[in-house]
Amino acid sequence: MAASFLRIACLVLVLCFAGCDKKGGEAVVLEKEYIPAAPTDQPIQDEKQLSTEQWKVLVEMRADLRKVNVSVEPAQWEKLKPGDKVNVRYSQGRYTGTIWSSELK
């Protein structure tokens, strides 16, 4: 039973990585967003709030004008401003076009 579960888990893992294309290129920063952490003693009211703070940058790829949200570190977030040119790398699903992960180079 454990062996069959392990085989299924490996198959799912392989298919997940096989269904993504790595892409990247130059992009322009459109806007920055800071999402504070939800207070621990209160229920989460905004669907974007998590238990940790988030620093996000919305960029537009120059090649295809696709908009991509990139999570960045606070130090990077402070340095960036709208209009800055950055290099972005992201994984895109082959079948749905969904962006699975993104980062600044």
MARPA-708073 format. One record per residue: residue number from 0; residue in one letter; x, y, z of N, C-alpha, C, O in turn. Coordinates in steps of 0.2 Angstrom, whole numbers, always signed. Example, Ala and Ser with C-alpha at 12.3 -4.5 7.8 and 13.67 -1.06 7.14 Angstrom:
REM residues 2
    k  r   n.xx   n.yy   n.zz  ca.xx  ca.yy  ca.zz   c.xx   c.yy   c.zz   o.xx   o.yy   o.zz
    0  a    +66    -28    +39    +62    -22    +39    +66    -16    +39    +71    -17    +42
    1  s    +64    -11    +35    +68     -5    +36    +64     +0    +39    +67     +6    +40
REM end
This chain:
REM residues 105
    k  r   n.xx   n.yy   n.zz  ca.xx  ca.yy  ca.zz   c.xx   c.yy   c.zz   o.xx   o.yy   o.zz
    0  m     +4     -6     +0     +0     +0     +0     +4     +6     +0     +3    +11     -4
    1  a    +10     +6     +4    +14    +12     +4    +18    +13     -2    +19    +19     -4
    2  a    +20     +8     -5    +23     +8    -12    +19    +11    -17    +21    +15    -21
    3  s    +12     +9    -17     +8    +12    -22     +7    +20    -21     +6    +24    -26
    4  f     +6    +22    -15     +6    +29    -13    +12    +33    -15    +11    +38    -18
    5  l    +18    +30    -14    +24    +33    -16    +24    +33    -24    +27    +39    -26
    6  r    +22    +28    -28    +22    +29    -35    +18    +34    -37    +19    +38    -42
    7  i    +12    +35    -34     +7    +40    -36    +10    +47    -35     +9    +52    -39
    8  a    +13    +48    -29    +16    +54    -27    +21    +56    -32    +22    +62    -34
    9  c    +25    +51    -34    +31    +53    -39    +28    +55    -45    +31    +59    -49
   10  l    +23    +51    -48    +20    +53    -54    +17    +60    -54    +18    +64    -59
   11  v    +13    +62    -49    +10    +68    -48    +16    +74    -48    +15    +79    -52
   12  l    +21    +73    -45    +27    +77    -44    +30    +78    -51    +32    +84    -53
   13  v    +31    +73    -55    +34    +73    -61    +29    +77    -66    +32    +81    -70
   14  l    +23    +76    -66    +18    +79    -70    +18    +86    -69    +17    +90    -73
   15  c    +18    +88    -63    +18    +95    -61    +24    +99    -64    +23   +105    -67
   16  f    +30    +96    -64    +36   +100    -66    +36    +99    -74    +39   +104    -77
   17  a    +33    +94    -77    +33    +93    -84    +28    +98    -87    +29   +100    -93
   18  g    +23   +100    -84    +18   +105    -86    +20   +112    -86    +15   +116    -87
   19  c    +26   +114    -84    +28   +121    -84    +34   +123    -88    +38   +119    -89
   20  d    +33   +129    -91    +39   +132    -95    +42   +137    -91    +38   +142    -88
   21  k    +48   +138    -91    +52   +143    -88    +53   +149    -93    +55   +148    -98
   22  k    +51   +155    -91    +51   +160    -95    +54   +166    -91    +55   +166    -85
   23  g    +56   +171    -95    +59   +177    -92    +60   +183    -97    +60   +182   -103
   24  g    +62   +188    -94    +64   +194    -98    +64   +200    -95    +63   +200    -89
   25  e    +64   +206    -98    +64   +212    -96    +57   +214    -94    +52   +213    -98
   26  a    +56   +218    -89    +49   +220    -87    +50   +227    -84    +55   +229    -82
   27  v    +44   +231    -84    +43   +237    -81    +39   +237    -75    +34   +234    -75
   28  v    +41   +240    -69    +37   +240    -63    +31   +245    -64    +32   +250    -66
   29  l    +25   +242    -63    +19   +246    -64    +17   +249    -57    +15   +255    -56
   30  e    +17   +244    -52    +15   +247    -45    +18   +242    -40    +20   +236    -41
   31  k    +18   +245    -34    +20   +241    -28    +14   +240    -23    +10   +245    -23
   32  e    +14   +235    -19     +9   +233    -14    +12   +230     -8    +16   +226     -9
   33  y    +10   +233     -2    +12   +230     +4     +6   +228     +7     +1   +231     +8
   34  i     +6   +221     +9     +0   +218    +13     +3   +217    +20     +7   +212    +21
   35  p     +0   +220    +25     +2   +219    +32     -1   +212    +34     -6   +209    +31
   36  a     +2   +209    +39     +0   +203    +42     -6   +204    +46     -7   +210    +49
   37  a    -10   +199    +46    -17   +200    +50    -15   +199    +57    -11   +195    +59
   38  p    -18   +203    +62    -17   +202    +69    -19   +195    +71    -24   +193    +69
   39  t    -15   +193    +76    -16   +186    +78    -22   +185    +82    -25   +180    +82
   40  d    -25   +190    +85    -31   +190    +89    -37   +192    +86    -43   +191    +89
   41  q    -37   +193    +79    -43   +195    +75    -43   +190    +69    -38   +188    +67
   42  p    -49   +189    +67    -50   +185    +61    -48   +189    +55    -48   +195    +55
   43  i    -46   +185    +50    -43   +188    +44    -50   +191    +40    -54   +187    +38
   44  q    -49   +197    +39    -55   +201    +35    -54   +201    +28    -59   +201    +24
   45  d    -48   +203    +26    -46   +204    +19    -43   +197    +16    -39   +194    +19
   46  e    -46   +195    +11    -43   +188     +8    -36   +188     +6    -33   +183     +6
   47  k    -33   +194     +5    -26   +194     +4    -21   +194    +10    -16   +192     +9
   48  q    -24   +195    +16    -20   +195    +22    -18   +188    +24    -22   +183    +24
   49  l    -12   +187    +26    -10   +181    +28     -7   +182    +35     -7   +187    +38
   50  s     -4   +177    +38     -1   +177    +45     +6   +181    +44     +9   +183    +49
   51  t     +9   +182    +38    +15   +185    +37    +14   +191    +33     +9   +191    +29
   52  e    +18   +196    +33    +18   +202    +29    +20   +200    +22    +24   +195    +21
   53  q    +18   +204    +17    +19   +202    +10    +21   +209     +6    +18   +214     +8
   54  w    +26   +208     +2    +29   +214     -2    +28   +212     -9    +32   +207    -11
   55  k    +24   +215    -13    +23   +213    -20    +24   +218    -25    +23   +224    -23
   56  v    +26   +216    -31    +27   +221    -36    +24   +219    -42    +25   +213    -44
   57  l    +20   +223    -45    +16   +221    -52    +21   +224    -57    +22   +230    -58
   58  v    +23   +219    -62    +27   +221    -67    +23   +219    -74    +19   +215    -74
   59  e    +25   +222    -79    +23   +221    -86    +29   +219    -90    +34   +222    -91
   60  m    +28   +213    -93    +34   +210    -97    +34   +214   -104    +29   +216   -107
   61  r    +40   +216   -106    +40   +220   -112    +39   +216   -118    +37   +219   -123
   62  a    +41   +210   -118    +40   +206   -124    +33   +205   -126    +31   +205   -132
   63  d    +28   +203   -121    +22   +201   -123    +16   +205   -119    +10   +203   -119
   64  l    +18   +210   -115    +14   +214   -111    +10   +211   -106     +5   +213   -104
   65  r    +12   +205   -104     +9   +201    -99    +11   +204    -92    +16   +206    -91
   66  k     +6   +204    -88     +7   +207    -81     +8   +201    -76     +4   +196    -76
   67  v    +13   +202    -72    +15   +197    -67    +16   +200    -60    +19   +205    -60
   68  n    +13   +197    -55    +14   +199    -48    +21   +195    -46    +21   +189    -47
   69  v    +25   +199    -43    +31   +196    -40    +32   +197    -33    +32   +203    -31
   70  s    +33   +192    -29    +34   +193    -22    +42   +195    -21    +46   +191    -24
   71  v    +43   +200    -17    +50   +202    -16    +52   +203     -9    +47   +203     -5
   72  e    +58   +204     -7    +60   +205     +0    +59   +212     +1    +59   +217     -3
   73  p    +58   +214     +7    +57   +221     +9    +63   +226     +7    +61   +232     +5
   74  a    +69   +224     +7    +74   +228     +4    +73   +230     -3    +74   +235     -5
   75  q    +72   +225     -7    +70   +226    -14    +64   +230    -15    +65   +235    -20
   76  w    +59   +229    -11    +53   +233    -12    +54   +240    -11    +51   +244    -15
   77  e    +58   +242     -6    +60   +249     -5    +64   +252    -10    +62   +258    -12
   78  k    +68   +249    -14    +72   +252    -19    +68   +253    -25    +70   +257    -29
   79  l    +63   +248    -27    +60   +249    -33    +54   +254    -33    +51   +256    -28
   80  k    +53   +257    -39    +48   +262    -40    +45   +261    -47    +48   +259    -51
   81  p    +39   +263    -47    +35   +263    -54    +39   +266    -60    +42   +271    -59
   82  g    +40   +262    -65    +44   +264    -71    +51   +261    -71    +54   +261    -76
   83  d    +53   +258    -66    +60   +255    -66    +59   +248    -70    +54   +245    -71
   84  k    +65   +247    -73    +66   +241    -78    +69   +236    -73    +74   +237    -70
   85  v    +66   +230    -74    +69   +224    -70    +69   +218    -74    +66   +218    -79
   86  n    +73   +213    -72    +73   +206    -76    +69   +201    -71    +70   +201    -65
   87  v    +64   +198    -74    +60   +194    -71    +60   +187    -74    +61   +186    -80
   88  r    +60   +182    -69    +60   +175    -72    +53   +171    -68    +52   +173    -63
   89  y    +50   +168    -72    +43   +165    -70    +42   +158    -73    +45   +156    -78
   90  s    +38   +154    -70    +36   +147    -72    +28   +148    -74    +24   +150    -71
   91  q    +27   +146    -81    +20   +147    -83    +18   +140    -85    +21   +136    -89
   92  g    +12   +138    -83     +9   +132    -85     +8   +131    -93     +5   +136    -96
   93  r     +9   +126    -95     +9   +125   -103     +2   +125   -105     +0   +127   -110
   94  y     -3   +122   -101    -10   +121   -104    -14   +127   -101    -19   +128   -105
   95  t    -13   +129    -96    -18   +135    -93    -15   +142    -94    -19   +147    -94
   96  g     -8   +142    -94     -5   +149    -94     -5   +152    -88     -3   +158    -87
   97  t     -6   +148    -82     -6   +151    -76     +1   +152    -73     +6   +148    -75
   98  i     +3   +158    -70    +10   +159    -67    +10   +155    -61     +6   +157    -56
   99  w    +15   +151    -60    +15   +147    -54    +20   +150    -49    +19   +150    -43
  100  s    +26   +153    -52    +31   +156    -47    +34   +161    -51    +35   +161    -57
  101  s    +37   +166    -48    +40   +172    -51    +45   +175    -46    +44   +175    -40
  102  e    +50   +178    -49    +56   +181    -45    +59   +186    -49    +60   +186    -55
  103  l    +63   +191    -46    +67   +196    -49    +74   +192    -50    +76   +189    -45
  104  k    +77   +193    -56    +84   +191    -56    +89   +195    -53    +95   +194    -53
REM end
